[in-house]
């Protein structure tokens, strides 16, 4: 298992993320609950923009006894939820809002483990602003939807005046 992780790390450093993922998956076949292999597989998937798959691996890595690895897993989990959510912003704003909330929760966990992590603090603040922006957009969409429904009712009543009496 260790040899597969080492080979995966070498490939990852060379920017060969797909190939490194294969090595991490080989390690996970031998030891499915390995926190380091799950963490590394998550990072390779993140680099390949497979955020939802990365989330699953990071969720296993946060169970590590190694506090440093756990903190980095929470950090990456937060970033993966952010990327996943922002990718849904146009198609499903409610799911995007939920993902950004999860992102904040995991970034807060990273900060609880390392209060001096400036990257985690920056990302937490950034995601918080993005979440507020999405919430406003969601409210705007809900208001527009309600106005459209109200407009349709008015139009139906105008077309069929007897139904209103």
Secondary structure, DSSP 4 states (H G I P E B T S, - for coil): -HHHHHHHHHHHHTT-HHHHHHHHHHHHHH-TT-HHHHHHHHHHHHHTT-HHHHHHHHHHHTT-S-HHHHHHHHHHHHHHHHHHHHHTTTT-HHHHHHHHHHHHHHHHHHHHH-TT-HHHHHHHHHHHHHHHHHHHHHHHHHHHHHHHHHHHHHHHHHH-GGGG-
